[in-house]
Amino acid sequence: HARYGQYLSKAEAEAFAVPSADSTAAVDAWLASHNLSATKRSPSGDWFGVQMPVEQADAVFARSLRTSGRACGRFARRPVTPSCVQSLYGLPTALATQKSNSIGVVGLDGEYANAADLKVRASPASLLIRTEYSWTYRPDLDPDTSFAVKSLDGGANPQDPELVGIEADLDVQWTVCLASGVPVTFYPVGAGANDWDVDVWIDLANALLRGETLPTVVSTSYSIDEHRVPAELAITLCNLYTQLVA
C-alpha cells in the first residue's frame, strides 16, 4: 500500500484517540454525582481509573463483587532450547547488524528479571555448575551481554535471587538468546493491590504511550483469556495498542 510505513507521530496518535469535550464532561459529572473523581488518566484522556471501596462499587454498579479461585494440578513439560526454536522456525544465529533496532520485554505480576541469571561468565564456577543461561545456550554471545531496565507505572526490578520471577527471567533469557545482538530492555510494570488482570495491560499501554522513545518490538508471554474481558474493555485495549503501533 502507498501509505505503508507512514506511521503517526506520538502527538497525532494521541489526538486521534482524544474523546470529545462533551463526553469527558459527562463522565466527570457522573463520577462527581457519586463523590468520585478520575485518576490515572491516559495521555489522550480516553481512559481513566477510579478507586472506591467494594461497598461503594456494589451500590454504584448495582453488583455484588466477590473474589474467586481454583486449584491447578501438575502438568508435564518437555525441555525446549533456543537452538531447537531457531531450527524449527528458521531463525538466524548470526548477530544482528541494524543498530536502530531494539526490543522490549514486559514483566507483569510483580515478576523480576535477574541479570546474574543471564550473565555470560566463563569462570571456573560457571564451567562447573553451568547455571548462566546465555553461556549455556549461546556461548558465542559477548560475555558482557546484559539488558537495560526501564520501570513503568511504578514497577521495580530488585536483584535479590529470592525475588526473581520465573516467567520474567525466562522471557529475558529467551529474548537475548533469540534476538542475537539486538539491545534488550526489560519493562517491569507496577500493579496496585486492587488491580485486575486487564488493569496491568491498560497501565502498560498508557505507560508506553507517555514515553517519547519506544522499542521497535515489545515482547510478552503473559496473557488473559478473552472470554474474561468485557467487550467495552476489549475495545479499550485494542484502541490503546492501536495508538502504540500507529
C-alpha positions in Angstrom: 0.0 0.0 0.0 1.2 3.5 -0.8 0.9 4.6 2.8 2.6 1.6 4.3 5.2 2.7 6.9 3.8 6.2 7.1 3.2 6.0 10.9 1.5 8.6 13.0 3.6 10.7 15.4 3.1 10.4 19.1 1.1 13.6 19.1 -1.0 12.5 16.1 -1.8 9.2 17.7 -2.9 10.9 20.9 -5.1 13.4 19.0 -6.7 10.6 17.1 -7.9 9.0 20.4 -9.0 12.1 22.3 -12.6 11.9 23.3 -15.0 14.8 22.7 -15.2 17.6 25.4 -18.9 16.7 25.9 -18.0 13.0 26.6 -15.4 13.9 29.1 -17.7 16.4 30.8 -20.5 13.9 31.0 -18.3 11.2 32.5 -16.8 13.6 35.1 -20.3 14.8 36.0 -21.4 11.2 36.5 -18.4 10.5 38.7 -19.0 13.6 40.8 -22.6 12.6 41.4 -21.2 9.5 43.2 -18.5 11.5 45.0 -15.8 10.1 42.8 -13.0 11.5 40.6 -11.0 10.1 37.8 -7.4 9.0 38.5 -4.5 7.8 36.2 -5.8 9.3 33.0 -4.3 8.1 29.8 -2.2 10.6 27.7 -5.1 11.1 25.3 -7.7 11.1 28.0 -9.7 8.2 26.6 -9.1 6.0 29.7 -9.0 6.7 33.4 -9.0 4.8 36.7 -11.4 5.2 39.6 -10.7 3.9 43.2 -13.5 3.2 45.6 -14.3 0.7 48.4 -16.1 -2.5 47.4 -19.2 -1.4 49.2 -19.5 1.7 47.2 -18.8 -0.2 43.9 -21.7 -2.5 44.8 -24.0 0.5 45.0 -22.7 2.4 42.0 -22.8 -0.5 39.6 -25.7 -2.4 41.3 -23.5 -5.5 41.6 -22.3 -7.8 44.3 -18.5 -8.1 44.0 -16.5 -11.0 45.4 -13.3 -13.0 45.0 -12.9 -16.4 43.5 -10.2 -19.0 43.0 -9.4 -22.6 41.9 -6.7 -25.1 42.4 -4.4 -26.2 39.5 -2.9 -29.6 39.1 0.5 -30.5 37.9 1.4 -30.9 34.3 4.4 -32.2 32.4 6.8 -30.0 30.3 9.3 -31.0 27.7 12.6 -29.1 27.6 12.9 -26.7 24.7 16.2 -24.9 23.9 17.0 -21.8 21.9 18.8 -23.9 19.2 15.6 -26.0 18.9 13.5 -23.0 18.3 16.0 -21.5 15.9 15.9 -24.7 13.9 12.2 -25.1 14.0 11.4 -21.5 12.8 14.5 -20.9 10.7 15.7 -18.0 13.0 19.2 -16.7 12.2 22.0 -17.3 14.7 24.2 -14.5 13.3 24.4 -11.3 15.3 22.0 -8.5 14.2 23.6 -5.6 12.4 20.8 -3.0 12.3 21.8 -0.6 15.1 18.4 1.2 15.3 16.5 -2.0 16.3 15.5 -2.6 19.9 13.2 -5.0 21.7 11.4 -4.6 25.0 10.4 -7.4 27.3 7.4 -6.9 29.6 7.4 -8.1 33.3 4.0 -8.3 34.9 2.5 -9.8 38.1 5.4 -8.4 40.2 8.0 -10.6 38.5 11.6 -9.5 38.1 14.5 -10.4 35.7 17.8 -11.2 37.3 20.9 -10.1 35.5 23.1 -12.7 37.1 21.0 -15.5 35.7 21.7 -14.2 32.2 25.3 -13.0 32.6 27.7 -14.9 30.4 30.6 -15.7 32.7 33.3 -18.1 31.6 34.6 -18.6 35.1 35.6 -21.9 36.8 32.4 -21.7 38.8 30.2 -21.4 35.7 32.2 -24.1 33.9 31.4 -26.4 36.8 27.7 -25.6 37.5 26.7 -24.1 34.1 23.8 -22.0 35.6 24.3 -18.9 33.4 21.6 -19.2 30.7 23.3 -17.4 27.8 26.7 -19.1 28.5 25.0 -22.5 28.4 22.8 -21.9 25.3 24.6 -19.1 23.3 28.3 -19.3 24.2 29.0 -17.3 21.0 27.5 -14.1 22.5 29.5 -11.3 24.0 30.5 -12.3 27.6 29.1 -8.9 28.8 25.7 -9.4 27.3 23.0 -8.0 29.5 19.8 -6.0 29.4 18.6 -2.5 30.3 15.8 -1.8 32.7 13.1 0.8 32.4 10.4 0.8 35.1 6.8 1.6 34.0 3.9 2.7 36.3 6.0 2.2 39.5 7.5 -1.1 38.6 10.8 -2.3 40.1 13.4 -4.9 39.3 15.2 -5.9 42.5 18.1 -8.3 42.1 17.6 -10.5 45.2 17.7 -14.1 43.9 14.9 -15.0 46.2 12.6 -12.5 44.4 13.3 -13.5 40.8 10.2 -14.1 38.7 10.3 -17.4 36.7 8.4 -16.1 33.7 10.1 -12.7 33.6 13.5 -14.3 33.9 12.7 -16.8 31.2 11.3 -14.1 28.9 14.5 -12.0 29.1 16.8 -15.0 28.6 14.9 -16.3 25.6 14.8 -12.9 24.0 18.5 -12.3 24.4 19.3 -15.7 23.0 17.0 -15.5 20.0 17.3 -11.8 19.1 21.1 -12.1 18.9 22.8 -8.7 19.3 19.6 -6.6 19.5 19.5 -4.3 22.5 17.0 -5.6 25.1 15.2 -3.5 27.7 13.2 -5.1 30.5 10.0 -3.2 31.4 8.7 -4.2 34.9 5.2 -2.8 35.2 3.9 -1.8 38.6 0.5 -3.1 39.8 -1.7 -1.8 42.5 -3.0 -4.2 45.2 -6.5 -4.0 43.7 -5.5 -4.2 40.0 -7.4 -6.8 38.0 -5.7 -8.8 35.1 -6.9 -6.3 32.5 -5.7 -3.3 34.5 -2.0 -4.1 34.1 -2.4 -4.3 30.3 -4.0 -0.9 30.3 -1.4 0.5 32.6 1.3 -0.9 30.4 -0.1 0.7 27.2 -0.6 4.1 28.9 2.9 4.0 30.4 4.5 3.2 27.0 2.3 6.0 25.4 3.7 8.5 27.8 7.3 7.8 26.6 8.9 9.6 23.7 11.0 6.7 22.6 9.6 3.2 22.1 11.3 -0.1 21.4 10.9 -1.4 17.8 9.3 -4.5 19.2 7.6 -5.3 22.5 7.5 -9.0 23.6 5.4 -10.5 26.3 4.4 -14.1 27.2 1.7 -13.0 29.6 -1.9 -13.3 28.5 -5.5 -13.2 29.7 -8.4 -15.3 28.4 -10.6 -13.2 26.0 -13.9 -14.5 27.4 -13.0 -12.9 30.8 -12.8 -9.5 29.3 -16.0 -7.5 28.8 -16.5 -6.1 25.3 -16.1 -2.5 26.4 -12.7 -3.2 28.0 -11.6 -5.3 25.0 -12.3 -2.3 22.7 -10.4 0.0 25.0 -7.4 -2.3 25.0 -7.5 -2.5 21.2 -7.7 1.3 20.9 -4.7 1.8 23.3 -2.5 -0.7 21.5 -3.5 0.7 18.1 -2.1 4.0 19.2 1.2 2.3 20.1 1.6 0.8 16.6 0.2 3.8 14.7 
